[in-house]
Amino acid sequence: MHELSICSAIAQTAMDHAGGRAVRRVRLRVGHFRQVVPDTLTYCWDLQTRGGPLDGCALDVEHVPAVVVCRTCGASTGLTHPILVCGACQSREVDLVSGEEFLIESIDVAEEVS
């Protein structure tokens, strides 16, 4: 369950950037190919933050689908499997345009230092 170590790193990053202020919400963008289970990540976040300085801080996880654009026919295809192929013409000449993200999009903090 690598999600627990991921949550630990996210929590540390949030606290580092909060400057002593209470953190209310952390928003993540997680790509389909990142091999992170959103429900497990949320569960681990609760374990990681309960009783500590981030207790009560919400974690919002946005799932980013994997999408390729074909260099042969120009089609855009959503992927469910890690096979980079155009859904329209079956060409393997594609560019992955989303699905590998793992990004803290925002950290909402209180206005005053607690």
MDTraj code that builds the backbone (N, CA, C; nanometers):
import mdtraj as md
import numpy as np

residues = "MET HIS GLU LEU SER ILE CYS SER ALA ILE ALA GLN THR ALA MET ASP HIS ALA GLY GLY ARG ALA VAL ARG ARG VAL ARG LEU ARG VAL GLY HIS PHE ARG GLN VAL VAL PRO ASP THR LEU THR TYR CYS TRP ASP LEU GLN THR ARG GLY GLY PRO LEU ASP GLY CYS ALA LEU ASP VAL GLU HIS VAL PRO ALA VAL VAL VAL CYS ARG THR CYS GLY ALA SER THR GLY LEU THR HIS PRO ILE LEU VAL CYS GLY ALA CYS GLN SER ARG GLU VAL ASP LEU VAL SER GLY GLU GLU PHE LEU ILE GLU SER ILE ASP VAL ALA GLU GLU VAL SER".split()
xyz = np.array([
    [0.0848, -0.1176, 0.0000],
    [0.0000, 0.0000, 0.0000],
    [0.0896, 0.1243, 0.0000],
    [0.1375, 0.1628, -0.1177],
    [0.2241, 0.2796, -0.1283],
    [0.1471, 0.4097, -0.1095],
    [0.0149, 0.4029, -0.1083],
    [-0.0654, 0.5230, -0.0871],
    [-0.0374, 0.5891, 0.0481],
    [-0.0032, 0.5093, 0.1499],
    [0.0260, 0.5663, 0.2816],
    [0.1511, 0.6539, 0.2762],
    [0.2551, 0.6092, 0.2077],
    [0.3758, 0.6916, 0.1964],
    [0.3494, 0.8138, 0.1081],
    [0.2644, 0.7996, 0.0094],
    [0.2268, 0.9137, -0.0741],
    [0.1550, 1.0178, 0.0114],
    [0.0618, 0.9724, 0.0965],
    [-0.0112, 1.0648, 0.1835],
    [0.0818, 1.1347, 0.2814],
    [0.1804, 1.0638, 0.3291],
    [0.2781, 1.1240, 0.4192],
    [0.3510, 1.2388, 0.3493],
    [0.3920, 1.2171, 0.2264],
    [0.4619, 1.3202, 0.1496],
    [0.3700, 1.4386, 0.1189],
    [0.2451, 1.4105, 0.0856],
    [0.1485, 1.5181, 0.0580],
    [0.1261, 1.6004, 0.1841],
    [0.1093, 1.5332, 0.2977],
    [0.0862, 1.6028, 0.4246],
    [0.2048, 1.6918, 0.4579],
    [0.3263, 1.6417, 0.4412],
    [0.4452, 1.7213, 0.4713],
    [0.4532, 1.8425, 0.3788],
    [0.4242, 1.8221, 0.2524],
    [0.4255, 1.9331, 0.1561],
    [0.3229, 2.0389, 0.1934],
    [0.2025, 1.9945, 0.2309],
    [0.0965, 2.0891, 0.2698],
    [0.1386, 2.1703, 0.3911],
    [0.1939, 2.1039, 0.4913],
    [0.2362, 2.1758, 0.6124],
    [0.3518, 2.2714, 0.5822],
    [0.4451, 2.2290, 0.4983],
    [0.5581, 2.3145, 0.4622],
    [0.5110, 2.4439, 0.3951],
    [0.4076, 2.4328, 0.3117],
    [0.3595, 2.5491, 0.2379],
    [0.2546, 2.6301, 0.3138],
    [0.2033, 2.5787, 0.4229],
    [0.0979, 2.6486, 0.4978],
    [0.1529, 2.7593, 0.5864],
    [0.2803, 2.7558, 0.6151],
    [0.3404, 2.8608, 0.6965],
    [0.2786, 2.8739, 0.8349],
    [0.2468, 2.7623, 0.8982],
    [0.1904, 2.7646, 1.0326],
    [0.0399, 2.7827, 1.0376],
    [-0.0223, 2.8034, 0.9224],
    [-0.1680, 2.8179, 0.9182],
    [-0.2337, 2.6805, 0.9074],
    [-0.3575, 2.6722, 0.9532],
    [-0.4324, 2.5464, 0.9447],
    [-0.4622, 2.5142, 0.7976],
    [-0.4428, 2.3885, 0.7614],
    [-0.4720, 2.3432, 0.6257],
    [-0.6127, 2.2852, 0.6254],
    [-0.6984, 2.3361, 0.5382],
    [-0.8378, 2.2923, 0.5338],
    [-0.8655, 2.1886, 0.4251],
    [-0.7955, 2.2015, 0.3135],
    [-0.8227, 2.1125, 0.2006],
    [-0.7002, 2.1052, 0.1118],
    [-0.6747, 1.9846, 0.0604],
    [-0.5696, 1.9630, -0.0384],
    [-0.6367, 1.9006, -0.1602],
    [-0.6090, 1.9581, -0.2771],
    [-0.6669, 1.9059, -0.4014],
    [-0.5554, 1.8457, -0.4867],
    [-0.5792, 1.7220, -0.5312],
    [-0.4820, 1.6492, -0.6143],
    [-0.5407, 1.6192, -0.7505],
    [-0.4533, 1.6098, -0.8489],
    [-0.4887, 1.5559, -0.9810],
    [-0.4031, 1.4313, -0.9995],
    [-0.4693, 1.3173, -1.0189],
    [-0.3983, 1.1900, -1.0309],
    [-0.4359, 1.1247, -1.1627],
    [-0.3352, 1.1013, -1.2460],
    [-0.3570, 1.0393, -1.3758],
    [-0.3869, 0.8905, -1.3655],
    [-0.4598, 0.8426, -1.4631],
    [-0.5029, 0.7027, -1.4703],
    [-0.3857, 0.6041, -1.4640],
    [-0.2729, 0.6410, -1.5220],
    [-0.1580, 0.5505, -1.5266],
    [-0.0672, 0.5602, -1.4041],
    [-0.1033, 0.6350, -1.3038],
    [-0.0193, 0.6525, -1.1854],
    [-0.0286, 0.5374, -1.0860],
    [-0.1127, 0.4426, -1.1090],
    [-0.1266, 0.3246, -1.0231],
    [-0.1533, 0.3624, -0.8780],
    [-0.2410, 0.4609, -0.8605],
    [-0.2855, 0.5027, -0.7285],
    [-0.4358, 0.4771, -0.7228],
    [-0.4802, 0.4087, -0.6199],
    [-0.6228, 0.3799, -0.6029],
    [-0.6834, 0.4947, -0.5221],
    [-0.7712, 0.5771, -0.5840],
    [-0.8249, 0.6937, -0.5145],
    [-0.8907, 0.6623, -0.3795],
    [-0.9685, 0.5554, -0.3702],
    [-1.0331, 0.5206, -0.2427],
    [-0.9288, 0.4855, -0.1363],
    [-0.8250, 0.4159, -0.1758],
    [-0.7182, 0.3803, -0.0817],
    [-0.6418, 0.5052, -0.0401],
    [-0.6197, 0.5963, -0.1346],
    [-0.5522, 0.7214, -0.1036],
    [-0.6328, 0.8013, -0.0006],
    [-0.7624, 0.8101, -0.0187],
    [-0.8502, 0.8820, 0.0746],
    [-0.8482, 0.8160, 0.2118],
    [-0.8534, 0.6838, 0.2139],
    [-0.8483, 0.6097, 0.3406],
    [-0.7155, 0.6360, 0.4124],
    [-0.6066, 0.6303, 0.3387],
    [-0.4740, 0.6530, 0.3980],
    [-0.4591, 0.7973, 0.4448],
    [-0.5204, 0.8908, 0.3744],
    [-0.5163, 1.0306, 0.4158],
    [-0.5789, 1.0458, 0.5541],
    [-0.6913, 0.9804, 0.5759],
    [-0.7572, 0.9859, 0.7059],
    [-0.6661, 0.9285, 0.8144],
    [-0.6013, 0.8166, 0.7853],
    [-0.5079, 0.7569, 0.8812],
    [-0.3901, 0.8502, 0.9090],
    [-0.3381, 0.9112, 0.8048],
    [-0.2193, 0.9961, 0.8150],
    [-0.2474, 1.1245, 0.8936],
    [-0.3673, 1.1796, 0.8787],
    [-0.3944, 1.3119, 0.9351],
    [-0.4686, 1.3087, 1.0685],
    [-0.5320, 1.1971, 1.1014],
    [-0.6118, 1.1884, 1.2239],
    [-0.5264, 1.2154, 1.3475],
    [-0.5724, 1.3119, 1.4289],
    [-0.5060, 1.3423, 1.5544],
    [-0.3821, 1.4298, 1.5421],
    [-0.3462, 1.4680, 1.4223],
    [-0.2267, 1.5504, 1.4021],
    [-0.2624, 1.6910, 1.3577],
    [-0.1637, 1.7662, 1.3126],
    [-0.1890, 1.9050, 1.2728],
    [-0.2824, 1.9201, 1.1523],
    [-0.3003, 1.8137, 1.0753],
    [-0.3908, 1.8192, 0.9593],
    [-0.5242, 1.7498, 0.9865],
    [-0.5532, 1.7211, 1.1121],
    [-0.6796, 1.6546, 1.1475],
    [-0.7966, 1.7368, 1.0943],
    [-0.8842, 1.6737, 1.0196],
    [-1.0000, 1.7413, 0.9624],
    [-0.9766, 1.7994, 0.8246],
    [-0.8545, 1.7946, 0.7774],
    [-0.8222, 1.8458, 0.6440],
    [-0.8778, 1.7496, 0.5390],
    [-0.9506, 1.8036, 0.4434],
    [-1.0086, 1.7218, 0.3373],
    [-0.9073, 1.6986, 0.2264],
    [-0.9162, 1.5824, 0.1647],
    [-0.8341, 1.5505, 0.0477],
    [-0.9294, 1.5265, -0.0687],
    [-0.9212, 1.6111, -0.1710],
    [-1.0014, 1.5949, -0.2922],
    [-0.9117, 1.5380, -0.4005],
    [-0.9528, 1.4270, -0.4582],
    [-0.8728, 1.3607, -0.5617],
    [-0.9491, 1.3655, -0.6931],
    [-0.8913, 1.4323, -0.7915],
    [-0.9484, 1.4360, -0.9258],
    [-0.8777, 1.3319, -1.0115],
    [-0.9545, 1.2395, -1.0650],
    [-0.8992, 1.1365, -1.1528],
    [-0.8856, 1.1948, -1.2929],
    [-0.7656, 1.1857, -1.3513],
    [-0.7404, 1.2363, -1.4859],
    [-0.7316, 1.1167, -1.5802],
    [-0.8217, 1.1091, -1.6776],
    [-0.8198, 0.9943, -1.7687],
    [-0.6957, 0.9949, -1.8581],
    [-0.6589, 0.8774, -1.9038],
    [-0.5478, 0.8639, -1.9982],
    [-0.6022, 0.8885, -2.1387],
    [-0.5387, 0.9803, -2.2100],
    [-0.5820, 1.0165, -2.3454],
    [-0.4596, 1.0243, -2.4354],
    [-0.4737, 0.9690, -2.5558],
    [-0.3695, 0.9809, -2.6579],
    [-0.4265, 1.0541, -2.7788],
    [-0.3366, 1.1225, -2.8510],
    [-0.3718, 1.1844, -2.9784],
    [-0.2870, 1.1159, -3.0844],
    [-0.3537, 1.0721, -3.1895],
    [-0.2876, 0.9970, -3.2966],
    [-0.2158, 1.0912, -3.3932],
    [-0.0904, 1.0607, -3.4218],
    [-0.0134, 1.1379, -3.5195],
    [-0.0482, 1.0984, -3.6620],
    [-0.1138, 0.9830, -3.6787],
    [-0.1500, 0.9361, -3.8115],
    [-0.2824, 0.9960, -3.8586],
    [-0.3867, 0.9828, -3.7733],
    [-0.5199, 1.0292, -3.8167],
    [-0.5724, 1.1494, -3.7377],
    [-0.5038, 1.1868, -3.6299],
    [-0.5445, 1.3030, -3.5529],
    [-0.6519, 1.2776, -3.4483],
    [-0.6984, 1.1550, -3.4363],
    [-0.8044, 1.1238, -3.3398],
    [-0.7528, 1.1303, -3.1962],
    [-0.8422, 1.1652, -3.1066],
    [-0.8135, 1.1651, -2.9639],
    [-0.8872, 1.0459, -2.9036],
    [-0.8142, 0.9641, -2.8271],
    [-0.8710, 0.8405, -2.7741],
    [-0.8468, 0.8295, -2.6246],
    [-0.9523, 0.8008, -2.5490],
    [-0.9376, 0.7700, -2.4077],
    [-0.8943, 0.6256, -2.3917],
    [-0.8041, 0.6009, -2.2982],
    [-0.7514, 0.4661, -2.2770],
    [-0.7963, 0.4118, -2.1424],
    [-0.8220, 0.2833, -2.1379],
    [-0.8512, 0.2165, -2.0117],
    [-0.7401, 0.1190, -1.9754],
    [-0.6611, 0.0776, -2.0737],
    [-0.5497, -0.0143, -2.0525],
    [-0.4200, 0.0561, -2.0926],
    [-0.3083, 0.0141, -2.0354],
    [-0.1815, 0.0806, -2.0675],
    [-0.1243, 0.0382, -2.2024],
    [-0.2080, 0.0435, -2.3046],
    [-0.1650, 0.0108, -2.4405],
    [-0.1837, 0.1379, -2.5228],
    [-0.0734, 0.1973, -2.5633],
    [-0.0787, 0.3243, -2.6342],
    [-0.1062, 0.3002, -2.7821],
    [-0.2355, 0.3016, -2.8150],
    [-0.2789, 0.2771, -2.9524],
    [-0.4009, 0.3645, -2.9814],
    [-0.4102, 0.4121, -3.1034],
    [-0.5236, 0.4951, -3.1454],
    [-0.6498, 0.4089, -3.1527],
    [-0.7556, 0.4572, -3.0924],
    [-0.8826, 0.3852, -3.0953],
    [-0.9520, 0.3930, -3.2300],
    [-0.9130, 0.4886, -3.3154],
    [-0.9774, 0.5050, -3.4455],
    [-0.9098, 0.4228, -3.5550],
    [-0.7755, 0.4314, -3.5637],
    [-0.7059, 0.3648, -3.6751],
    [-0.6092, 0.2563, -3.6300],
    [-0.5980, 0.2352, -3.4994],
    [-0.5102, 0.1342, -3.4400],
    [-0.3612, 0.1630, -3.4560],
    [-0.3264, 0.2835, -3.4966],
    [-0.1852, 0.3208, -3.5090],
    [-0.1219, 0.3297, -3.3700],
    [0.0047, 0.2965, -3.3648],
    [0.0807, 0.3125, -3.2404],
    [0.1600, 0.4440, -3.2409],
    [0.1405, 0.5230, -3.3428],
    [0.2045, 0.6547, -3.3540],
    [0.1164, 0.7558, -3.2807],
    [0.1228, 0.7516, -3.1481],
    [0.0374, 0.8372, -3.0666],
    [0.1209, 0.9121, -2.9631],
    [0.0647, 1.0223, -2.9158],
    [0.1254, 1.0988, -2.8078],
    [0.0307, 1.0946, -2.6891],
    [0.0835, 1.0593, -2.5729],
    [0.0051, 1.0585, -2.4500],
    [-0.0092, 1.2034, -2.4039],
    [-0.1336, 1.2523, -2.3955],
    [-0.1560, 1.3923, -2.3585],
    [-0.2084, 1.4077, -2.2157],
    [-0.2571, 1.3004, -2.1560],
    [-0.2951, 1.3043, -2.0148],
    [-0.2995, 1.1621, -1.9612],
    [-0.2900, 1.1541, -1.8279],
    [-0.2966, 1.0237, -1.7640],
    [-0.1767, 0.9909, -1.6782],
    [-0.0713, 1.0729, -1.6868],
    [0.0472, 1.0492, -1.6047],
    [0.0630, 1.1528, -1.4923],
    [-0.0354, 1.2398, -1.4762],
    [-0.0264, 1.3463, -1.3768],
    [-0.0248, 1.2916, -1.2345],
    [0.0475, 1.3597, -1.1504],
    [0.0350, 1.3468, -1.0047],
    [0.0758, 1.4833, -0.9516],
    [-0.0236, 1.5625, -0.9186],
    [-0.0010, 1.7031, -0.8916],
    [-0.0863, 1.7510, -0.7750],
    [-0.0231, 1.8195, -0.6806],
    [-0.1006, 1.8912, -0.5802],
    [-0.1465, 2.0179, -0.6499],
    [-0.2747, 2.0245, -0.6773],
    [-0.3293, 2.1375, -0.7518],
    [-0.3452, 2.2610, -0.6635],
    [-0.3908, 2.2402, -0.5400],
    [-0.4049, 2.3543, -0.4495],
    [-0.4071, 2.3077, -0.3049],
    [-0.3707, 2.4011, -0.2172],
    [-0.3747, 2.3790, -0.0731],
    [-0.4505, 2.4968, -0.0145],
    [-0.5677, 2.4695, 0.0446],
    [-0.6476, 2.5751, 0.1069],
    [-0.6082, 2.5861, 0.2536],
    [-0.5705, 2.7078, 0.2936],
    [-0.5255, 2.7294, 0.4310],
    [-0.6073, 2.8412, 0.4940],
    [-0.6071, 2.8415, 0.6272],
    [-0.6732, 2.9486, 0.7021],
    [-0.5966, 3.0786, 0.6791],
    [-0.6654, 3.1909, 0.6972],
    [-0.6004, 3.3201, 0.6739],
    [-0.5000, 3.3565, 0.7813],
    [-0.5244, 3.3107, 0.9041],
    [-0.4361, 3.3486, 1.0135],
    [-0.3598, 3.2274, 1.0661],
    [-0.2421, 3.2534, 1.1186],
    [-0.1616, 3.1481, 1.1806],
    [-0.2303, 3.1045, 1.3085],
    [-0.2425, 2.9732, 1.3265],
    [-0.3092, 2.9226, 1.4480],
    [-0.2157, 2.9145, 1.5659],
])
top = md.Topology()
chain = top.add_chain()
for i, resn in enumerate(residues, 1):
    res = top.add_residue(resn, chain, resSeq=i)
    for name in ("N", "CA", "C"):
        top.add_atom(name, md.element.get_by_symbol(name[0]), res)
traj = md.Trajectory(xyz[None], top)
